[in-house]
Amino acid sequence: MTAVRDDVVTPEPGVCAPGRGQILGAEYRLSMRVYYEDTDAAGIVYYANYLKFAERARTEMLRFADINQSDIRRDYDLVFAVRSCSVEYLKPAMLDDCIEVRSRVVTLGGASVDILQEVWREDGCLAKLNVRIACLRVDSQRPARIPKTVQAALKRFSRADAD
């Protein structure tokens, strides 16, 4: 059973509900299941797949704020690219685990955004990723200012803008 509030579905504790995600305070949360394809022969999530989980969560975070990356490319001739990423692995995720990627904007600059992403399971944090995303012009691959509409959407996921 789930409780519905606005357009957000909040699962009962212990229930895995992959889907659109939810926002709590300024933190965007996206649940997902660990599938066989995500793991090695021992059923442990392969380390590089945490980057995929984080990428999916960032994309869904933008979609949650009604920002589509295809539209940004079409309307502004801009794309986002990972400039840097550091990952701290704390505990392994396993086959069939329900995990939750928690994302929040730490710093929003003119042409870049720093995002803290944490991968959680019921028993605690599994991995922490600090990701810097650069906004680039498609034609030159040079830095460009993040459009105001996108900046406004990203501010929704910033602690400074919470509550």
C-alpha positions in Angstrom: 0.0 0.0 0.0 1.3 3.5 -0.8 0.3 6.9 0.3 -0.2 9.5 -2.4 0.5 13.2 -1.8 0.4 15.6 -4.8 2.1 13.7 -7.6 4.5 11.8 -5.3 4.0 8.2 -4.4 5.6 7.4 -1.0 6.1 3.7 -0.4 5.7 2.2 3.0 9.0 1.4 4.8 10.7 -1.7 3.4 8.8 -1.5 0.1 10.8 -1.0 -3.1 9.0 1.3 -5.4 11.1 2.2 -8.5 9.6 5.0 -10.4 9.5 8.8 -10.7 11.1 9.5 -7.4 10.3 12.0 -4.7 11.7 15.2 -3.2 12.2 15.5 0.6 13.3 18.9 1.6 15.8 19.7 -1.2 16.9 16.1 -1.7 15.7 14.2 -4.7 15.3 10.4 -4.0 15.0 7.7 -6.7 14.5 4.0 -5.8 15.7 1.3 -8.0 16.2 -2.5 -7.9 19.6 -4.1 -8.3 19.4 -6.5 -11.3 21.6 -9.4 -12.3 23.1 -7.3 -15.0 24.4 -4.9 -12.3 26.4 -7.5 -10.5 29.4 -9.7 -10.8 29.5 -13.5 -10.4 29.2 -13.2 -6.6 26.0 -11.1 -6.8 27.8 -7.9 -5.7 27.2 -4.7 -7.6 30.1 -4.0 -9.9 31.7 -0.7 -8.8 31.2 1.2 -12.1 27.5 0.6 -12.0 27.2 3.1 -9.1 28.0 5.7 -11.8 25.1 4.5 -13.9 22.7 4.6 -10.9 23.8 8.2 -10.2 23.4 9.2 -13.8 19.9 7.8 -13.9 19.0 9.7 -10.7 20.4 13.0 -12.1 18.4 12.6 -15.3 15.2 11.7 -13.4 15.9 14.6 -11.0 15.8 17.0 -14.0 12.7 15.3 -15.4 11.0 15.7 -11.9 11.6 19.4 -12.3 10.2 19.3 -15.9 13.6 19.7 -17.5 14.4 17.3 -20.4 18.0 17.1 -21.6 16.8 16.6 -25.2 15.0 19.9 -25.0 18.1 21.7 -23.7 20.1 20.4 -26.6 17.4 21.3 -29.1 16.4 24.7 -27.7 19.8 26.0 -26.5 22.3 23.8 -28.3 23.8 22.8 -24.9 24.6 19.5 -23.2 25.7 18.5 -19.8 28.9 16.4 -19.3 30.5 15.0 -16.2 33.7 17.1 -15.5 34.8 15.2 -12.4 33.5 12.5 -10.1 34.8 11.1 -6.9 33.3 8.0 -5.3 33.6 6.6 -1.8 32.4 3.0 -1.6 31.2 2.1 1.9 29.3 -1.2 1.7 28.4 -3.4 -1.3 24.9 -3.5 -2.8 23.8 -7.0 -3.7 21.5 -8.7 -6.3 17.8 -7.9 -5.6 18.5 -5.1 -3.2 16.3 -2.1 -3.3 18.5 0.9 -3.3 17.8 4.6 -3.2 19.9 7.3 -4.8 19.7 10.6 -2.9 20.8 13.7 -4.9 21.1 17.3 -3.9 22.8 20.3 -5.5 25.8 21.5 -3.4 27.0 24.4 -5.6 25.3 26.0 -8.6 27.6 28.0 -10.7 27.2 29.8 -14.0 28.4 27.0 -16.2 28.6 24.1 -13.7 26.8 22.4 -10.9 28.2 20.2 -8.1 25.9 17.4 -6.9 26.3 15.2 -3.9 24.7 11.7 -4.6 24.5 9.0 -2.0 23.3 5.4 -2.7 21.4 4.0 0.3 19.9 0.7 1.3 17.7 0.2 4.5 20.8 -0.5 6.5 22.7 2.7 5.6 24.7 4.5 3.0 26.5 2.3 0.5 28.4 4.9 -1.6 28.9 8.7 -1.8 29.5 10.4 -5.1 30.6 14.0 -5.6 29.9 14.9 -9.2 30.7 18.2 -11.1 28.6 18.7 -14.2 29.6 21.1 -16.9 27.3 22.8 -19.3 28.8 22.8 -22.8 28.0 24.2 -26.2 27.3 21.3 -28.6 29.3 22.8 -31.5 32.5 23.8 -29.7 32.4 21.6 -26.5 33.3 24.8 -24.7 31.7 25.8 -21.3 28.5 27.8 -21.5 26.1 29.3 -19.0 23.3 27.1 -17.7 20.0 28.5 -19.0 18.0 30.4 -16.4 15.1 28.0 -16.5 17.4 25.1 -15.7 19.2 27.0 -13.0 15.8 27.8 -11.4 14.9 24.1 -11.6 18.2 23.0 -10.0 17.8 25.5 -7.1 14.9 23.4 -6.0 17.4 20.7 -5.1 19.7 23.0 -3.1 19.9 23.1 0.7 20.0 26.9 0.5 16.6 26.8 -1.2 15.0 24.2 1.1 11.9 24.8 3.2 
